[in-house]
Amino acid sequence: MSYNLLKGKRGIVFGALNDMSIAWKVAERAVEEGAVITLSNTPIAVRMGEVSALSEKLNAQVIAADATSVADLEQVFAQSMEILGGKIDFVLHSIGMSPNVRKKRPYDDLDYDLLNKTLDISAISFHKMIQVAKKMDAISEGGSIVALSYVAAQRTLFGYNDMADAKSMLESIARSFGYIYGREKGVRVNTISQSPTMTTAGSGVKGMDKLLDFSERMSPIGNASAEECADYCIVMFSDLTRKVTMQNLFHDGGFSSMGMSLRAMNQYEKSFDEYKDEQGNIIYG
Ligand SMILES: NC(=O)c1ccc[n+]([C@@H]2O[C@H](COP(=O)([O-])OP(=O)(O)OC[C@H]3O[C@@H](n4cnc5c(N)ncnc54)[C@H](O)[C@@H]3O)[C@@H](O)[C@H]2O)c1
């Protein structure tokens, strides 16, 4: 259902790889809500992924760019303004990748060159994106910039590895740049901290299926889907949230405020079954 929340707005969506990507859903919803957009992803993702299908469906041009390259980002903003016919009203940063996770390097044996890559791709690219946009004066007064984060920025979760550090930095960049861009141009900068979601990046997280189940049981309203995340992004791009900035906004069914739920506790207790003796007494091991 469309509410025309983005009627007349121009946007750039970074990070749609395939139809599981959160950015894919955001792009679809943005167009449904009346926006015109461009899409961007790495040259390899554009070649190997399914972005061209989305491009055709939404009549949205794809601009290949490595988000760690300032020159590439300048091209994305320049071309987007030309294609869409004016300054940009909203930007989605939906980019994340850890070469340490890919190469199975644990957190206490990180490769530091790879750590630099994780931070550059997953966090510093957000700074580069905003700095490029600001220098080019590419974003309209009161525009909205959103990046996607995860609760591992605040809490330690097994297996999330150096992506936790990247997400902390990403959220910090939103605050630091939110102050400057808000003060000078009324531009909002926020992060949305999304539930674990089964996507290409998500499936790289160690024990993702168990993490999904755990957070589903811990969240009173359940995990938020990629489609629901897209809905939240639309609200953040719309004029209904003009005074929301420098925030990390949890979109996680309540997970981040929970300590223990009955559903999780029931499941947790089941795991003791195999440690009972014949009399049913629990053996602590
Ligand atoms: N899936 C989850 O569980 C989850 C939860 C919370 C937050 N997030 C965040 O959501 C965002 C989107 O991830 P997703 O889950 O939709 O997975 P995804 O794999 O569909 O998207 C990740 C995207 O990052 C792009 N990318 C990687 N390196 C890049 C570079 N150098 N330049 C430009 N683009 C690059 C990939 O091509 C891909 O399109 C990420 O920031 C991720 O950390 C995901």
The ligand as an ORCA input file, in Angstrom:
! r2SCAN-3c Opt
* xyz 0 1
  N      21.373     -9.126      7.329
  C      21.432     -8.803      8.605
  O      21.286     -9.640      9.507
  C      21.668     -7.363      8.982
  C      21.297     -6.917     10.263
  C      21.571     -5.592     10.612
  C      22.215     -4.758      9.698
  N      22.552     -5.222      8.458
  C      23.247     -4.335      7.531
  O      22.447     -4.092      6.412
  C      23.294     -3.671      5.344
  C      22.894     -4.411      4.066
  O      23.197     -5.776      4.167
  P      22.210     -6.948      3.709
  O      21.952     -7.776      4.904
  O      21.079     -6.409      2.931
  O      23.173     -7.840      2.772
  P      23.609     -7.734      1.226
  O      24.735     -8.702      1.089
  O      22.442     -7.915      0.355
  O      24.150     -6.227      1.082
  C      25.467     -5.837      1.344
  C      25.878     -4.965      0.170
  O      27.139     -4.327      0.387
  C      27.702     -4.176     -0.917
  N      29.126     -3.841     -0.852
  C      30.130     -4.573     -0.324
  N      31.298     -3.935     -0.497
  C      31.021     -2.753     -1.126
  C      31.811     -1.661     -1.574
  N      33.142     -1.642     -1.417
  N      31.165     -0.621     -2.189
  C      29.838     -0.627     -2.372
  N      29.049     -1.637     -1.965
  C      29.624     -2.676     -1.347
  C      27.439     -5.553     -1.525
  O      27.666     -5.591     -2.923
  C      26.004     -5.765     -1.130
  O      25.115     -5.235     -2.103
  C      24.739     -3.923      5.800
  O      25.282     -2.719      6.305
  C      24.529     -4.904      6.940
  O      25.598     -4.916      7.865
  C      22.283     -6.505      8.082
*
